[in-house]
Amino acid sequence: MQLPDMKQAKVRNKEKSDVIRVNIEPSLIGINKTYFVKTYGCQMNEHDSENIRAILENMGYTEAEDIYTADIAILNSCAVRENAHNKVYGMLGRLKHAKESRKFIIGLCGCMPQEESVANEMLEKHRYVDLVFGTHNINKLPGLLDEAFKKQKIEIFSKEGSVIENLPVKRDSNIKASVNIMYGCDNFCTYCIIPFTRGAQRSRVKEDIILEIKELIKEGYQEITLLGQNVNAYAKDLDNDYSFSDLLAEISNLNILRVRFLTSHPWDFTDEMIGVIKKSKNIVPHIHLPVQAGSNKILKLMGRKYTKEEYLLLIKKIRNSIKDVAITTDIIVGFPGETKKDFLETISLVKKCEFDLAYTFLYSKRSGTPAALLEDDVSKEQKTERLKKLNVLVNSLALKNNEKYLGKKVKVLIENINPKNNELISGYTDTFKLVNLVGDKEKIGKVITVKITEAKSFSLNGEEV
């Protein structure tokens, strides 16, 4: 049994990460048995779940339609926000109740177990959870699962981790795919637990990334999303003169319809990146650029490394260079020390930037982060009221930006039948605008031209032309 060590996780050595190329042999251990993986959190968690599902199917398991009927139920967890924690614990409680009437394996993985307090709690209070593993040892799942059938198995690595190649993947879509280009993060924003749960920044070598994308192209994928906790810091940990802009330039020359990337840090968003996106025909004109706050005082307390003036200048550069660019962001409300004046500075910045969309969050204390040592002096009522005011502004700007599309013809990559109305099909523009229109499932996977007839805050309606 190995539990995480938060002190060890805070250490960053300067050695280059090793690359481990795994070969997970197929087995028949899971024949006639089922699994279900429920994912919480970001695109990185979703991609980890694609690896976990593929490993389980490599062992002979088949996917169950419902988590309560599966022989193995795994929760892939997120540690970023308190709400995500609560959802996972709530689901664990329901699975515990279900386990009283039938025998099955309950597993917890992802970022939550990388927190020392969570791993200890599983050991002391949640003995019904059979299997606990973290973000660095997914490749060891077959052996861990085998041991979990005998007794509770907890193994979480708090070391910085390696770059694991050749993990099998069962992708959620045959149209769009996520490609990790790096793991971990070295930014240490004071509110964020990710540098501890995901470890030090570790970049994949470009040859492995390009090879994976070429394979996806052969399989017919039309859109890829390059993933990283701070994607534009790619290759900073490698001993070469290569950068994220160089990688983007190489990928833009491949025969892939669309290329996206998530998530960018303003500190590392270079003029070279802007130039590559401007020249490229397949790197989409949509940039997600988290600002988090509009007050320099709060940005400094958050450890964000830039001022609001520098952020606004970057936004100006991007808009002046990239035609019809859509910019989205993340904002935290109620960070310790945030006064009414600080909040109004955030409101002012949002008005100046006119974001296409903003993902807004109430600050919640994460144990183990530097911000957790600050006095959480903004009341819940103040946070809620400020978030409400911010969302009114964000939604109005989203509608204003979407109304610019009225009467225009746009290219839409159709992805699925609309889940709320099976007479509609849905897809996205290159600027990440959701478009709904009447159509049949034969259009799925195709790019069609759509004339926009109606604009809403979070979607567009149109008709094929």
N, C-alpha and C positions, 0 to 999 in steps of 0.2 A: 504494500500500500504506500503510495507516494502522494503527499499533499503539497500544494503550492507554497512558495515562500515569497511573500511580497517584497522583503528586503532584497532577496536575490534578484527578483524581477526588475528592480530599479537600477541594477548595475548594467552599464553599457560598456562592453569591451570593444576594442578597435579591430579585432580580428575579422577577416572576411568569413561570411557564413558558408558552411559547407553545403554541397548539393548532394542529396540522397536520392538515388533513382531506385524506386521500389518496384517489385514484381509480385503482386498479390495473386497467388495461385488460386484457380477456381476450386470449389469444393462442393460437396453435396450435403453438408451438415444442415442446411436450412430447407431441404426438400420437404414439400407439403406443409411448410410453415410460412407465416406472413410477418410483415413489419409495417410500421407507420412512423414517418419522421415529421414532426411538427416544428416549423421554423419561426423564430422570433428575431426581429432586428433587421440589419442592413443587408445589402447585396452580397457582402462577404459571407455572412451567415447562410444566405440562400445558396451561394456557390458551394460552401462546405457541405450543405445538405445534399447537393447533387453528387458530391464525392461519397458521402455516407450511404446514400441509396444504392449507388453503383457497387460499392463494396459488399453490401448486404445481398444484392442480387447475384454477385459473383460467388457468394456462399450458398446460393440455392434458394434464398428467400424470395417471395413474391410480395408485391405491395398490396396491403389491405385497403379497403375502401373507407375504413373508419378506424380511428385510433383505439376505440374500445373493444374491437374484435381482433386486434393484432396480437401475435405471439411475442413481438418485440415492439415496445412503444418508446420512441426516443424524442426528447425535447431538446432542440438545438437553440440555446438561449442567448439572450442579449443582456449586457451589463451596463449599457450606457445610461438608461433612465430608470427611475424607481418604478414607474408604471410597468415596464417590461419585466422587472423582478416580480412584481405582484401577480402578473398574468401567469408566469411560470409556476409560482408557488400555488396559485389557484388550481392550475391544471394538475400539478402533482397531487394535490389533495383529492381531486376527482378520480385520478388513476388509483390512488391508494384505496378509495372506496370500492372501485371496480375490482381490485385485486382480492377483495374479501370473498368474491363469488367465483373467481376462476384464477388459474395460475398463469402468469405471463411476466416477461422481463420489462422492467421500467428503467430507462436510461436517461441521464442528463449530461449534456455536453455543451460546447460553445464557450462563450465568454464568462458566464456566471461562475462555473466551477474554477476558473482561473483566479477568482477572488478567494483568498485564504479563508475568510469567514464562512463563505458558502460551502466550501469543501468540508470544513470542520462540522458545519451544521448537518450536512448529509450523513456524516459519520455518527454524530451524536443523537440527532433527532429524527432522521428520516432513513432508518435502516431498511425500510421497504423499497428504497431506490437501489436497484441491483448493480447498476453500472454508472460510473461517473468518470468522464474523461474531458480533456480540454481542447484547446485550439492547435496544439503542437503535435499531437499524437494520434490524429485520425487514422494514419496509416497502420496503426497497431490494433485497430478495431477487431479484427478476427480473433486474435489471441485474448484480448480483454474480454470479449463477449464469451469466449469459451470458459474463462475463469469465473465470469459472473453467474454462470449456470450453477456453480458450486457454492459460492458465497459472495457477499457484497465486494465489488471490486472498484477501488478508487485509484486512479493514476492520472495525475496532472503534472505536466512539466512546467516549471516556472522559469527555466532557462530561456535564453533569447530565441532558441529554435534554429532549425535548418530550413533550407528550401527543399521541399519534397516534390520530386517530379514523378510522372507516370502514374499518378493516382487515377483509377477509373472514374468516369463521370457519367451519370445519367441525367441528361439535361432536361429542364422543364419545358423547353420549346425546341422545335426544329426550324425555327425562323430566326430567333435571336439567341445569342450566347454570351456569357460572361467569361472573360479571360483575366485571371490574376496576373499582374505584372510584378507585384511586390507584396510583401507581407509585413505586418508590424508598423510601428510609428515611433519616431524619435522627437516629436514636437513637444510633448508634455504640456499641452494646454492644461491649465490648473484644474479645470472642471472634469477632465476626461480620464476614464479608467483604461482606455484602449492601449496606451503604451505598456501597461502592466499585463493586461489579459492577452494581448496579441504579440507582445514582445518587441524586440528591436527591429528596426527597418531592415528588411532582407529583400533585395531585388533579384528577380530571375534573370538569367543571362538572355540577351536578345535572341539568340539562335533558338532557344526553346520556345520563346513567345511567338516568333515568326512561324516556326514549324507548327505550333498548335493552331494558329490562325489559318495557315494554308490547308490544314486538314479540315477545318470547319468550312472553308470555302468549297473544298471537294464534296463535302456532305450537303452542300446547298444552302448553308446559312447566309443570310443577307445582311445581318447587322450584328456587330460585336460591341461589347462594352468593356473597356480596359478598366480593371479594378485595382484599387489600392487605398489604404487609409489616407495617404497623402500622395495621390497618384503622380503629381508633377514633381515630386522629389525623387522619382525613379532614377536609379543608378548612382545616387550620391554615395552609396555605400560600396560601390564597385571601384576597383582600381583602374579606371580608364577615363577618357575624355568624352565619353558618350553621355547623352542627356535624354530627358523625356521628349524634348523637341526633335531630337535625332530619331528616336523610336517612332514618333508620330509620322515623321517624314517617310520612313521606310514602310510603315504600314499603309500609308496613303497611296503607295504605289502598287499595292496588292489589289486584286480584282474582287473587292468586297464593296457592297452598295453603301453601307453606312458604318461609321466608326464613332463611338461615344467614349467618354472617359469620366470616371467618378473616383474619389472626390478631390477637388483641387483646393490647395491652400493659397491664399493671396500672396503670401510671402515668396512662394516659388513659381508664381505665374510670370513667365519671362516674355520679353518682346519677341524672342525667337519662336516661342510657342504661338503667339498671336500671328506671326508671319506665316508659319506652317499652316495654321487653320485657314487663314485668308486665302492662301494659294490652292489649298486642297479642294477637290471636288467631292470627296467622300467623308471627310471629317465634318461632322454635323455642326451647324451654327447654333449649338445649344451648350451653354457653359453653366455648370453648377458651382457657385463660388461662395461658400459660407462666410458671412461677415460676423455673425454672432451678436454684435452690439454696435451701436453708433456713437458711443461715448469713449473718448480716448482713455479716461480713467478706468472704465470697466474693461476695455480691451487690454490695458496693461495688467490689470488684476487677473485677467483670463490667460495671460501669457501668449497673446496672439501675434506679437512681433511686428505689427504694423499699426499705423494710425488711421483714423477715418479719412483724413486728407489723402493718404497714400492709397487707400481703397477706392475712393472716389476717382482719383486720377487713373487707376487701373481700369475701372469701369469705363471711363471716357475713352481710353486707348482702345479697349475692346470694341466699343460701339462705333468708333471712328474707322476701325480697320475691317471689321467683319460685317458684311452686309446682312441686314435683317436678323441679327443675332438675338437669341432669347437667353436671358440670364435669370437663373433661379438662385436661391440662397437659403441658409439656415439662420435662425435668430433665437437666442435664449433670453427669456424675460425673467426679471427678478433675481439676477445674480447678486451675491452678497455685496452690499455697499451701493447698490443701484438706487439713486434718488429719483424723484420726479423729473428733475432736470436731465439726468442721464437718460431716462426713458424717452423724454421728448427729443433728445439728440438722436436716438434710434429712429423715432418717427420721422424726423427731418431727413435722415439719411435714406430711409425707405422711399420717401417722396422724391428725392433727387435721383435715386437709382431706377425707380419705376420698374421693379422686378416683375417678371412674368409670373412668378410664383415664389412664395416663401414658406418654408416649413418652420413653424413656430413652436416653441417649447417653453414650459415653465421650468425654471432651474430646480433641480433636485440634488441633494447632497449625495455624493458617491464616496463611501468609505474607502480610504486609501489614497484619495487624491489630495493635492495641496489645498484646493478650495474647501475641502471638508473641515479644515482647521479654521476657516474664517467664520465669523458670526453670521448666521443666516438671518439677517436683520430685516428682510422684506417679508411682510406678513403674507399669508396665503391669500387673504382678501385683496391685498394690493397686487400681488402677482396675477391673480385671476382677472381683475379689472383691467390691468395693463395689457394682458394677453387679448382680452376681448376687444379693446380699442385698436390694438395692432392688427388683429385679424380683419376687422372692418376695413381698414386701409388696404391691407394686402389683397383682400377679395375684390375691392373696387379697382385696384390697379390691374389685377388679373383679368377682370372683365374688360377694362379699357384696352389692354393689349390684345385680347382676343377679338375685340370688335374691329381691329385693324384688318382682320382676315375676311370680313364680310364682303361677299361678291367676288373674292379672289379664287383662283384655281390653284390648288396645292397638290403635291404628290403625297400619297398616304400609303404606308406599308400596312396592309391589313393583317391583323394578328389573330382575331378570334370572333366568335359570335358574341354579341353583347350579352353579358350574364343576366341583365334585367329585362331584356326584350329580345327574344330569339328571331325576330324579324329584322333586327339590325345587326350589322357587322361593325367592328371597331378596329382602329389602328392609329398610328402616330405619324405626324409630320416629322421632318428632320429637326424641327425646332421643338420637338417633344410636346406637341399639342395633340390631345386626344380628340379623335374625330369619329362620330357615329353617323351611319347612313344606312338606308335600306339596301339590302343585298343578300346574296346567298353564300354558302360556305365555300363554294368553288373559288371565291376571290381570296380566301385566306392564303397568305404567303406571297401574294402578288402586290405590286405597286400600281395603284390606280390614280387617276386624276379626279379630284373632287372639287366641286364648286361649293364654297361655304355659304350656307343660307341662314344660319343662326349662331349667335355667340353667347355662351354662358361663361361663368367665372372659371370653371374647371374643365370645360369641354367645348367642342364645336360640333354643330350638325351640318350635314351637307348632302349633296347628291352627285352621283358619278356622271362625268361628262366624257 
